[in-house]
């Protein structure tokens, strides 16, 4: 198994405004999915600017976890990677992670519970 790096995802220019979305697929080592989910839940609590953070089990693969995020801005997402709860979780997550795949960076325009977006 190779090394896994968790990096910042920069997809928008600093002048861009509006909500920022991210969909990632985490492949965990066998038998560690529930532990990974528990760490994600713990580390994602109280993240400024996070409007939605959904952690889901893949229904067909017991080693996959999907994370769908909505942020008030890309800057808030990037800042979250330096939060103590997030930085403390990294050493615990890395040994359980086989791969980290950024599936999509999105610009959310609507969602139940999300603020209205100015984007059309």
Protein Blocks (a to p, Z undefined) as FASTA:
>chain_A
ZZdddddddfbdfkbgcjddddddddddehilmmmmmmmmmmmgoiehiabdcddddfkb
mkbccdddddfbfklmmmmmmgmklmmmmmmmmmmpmbdcdfbdcddfbdehiacdfbZZ
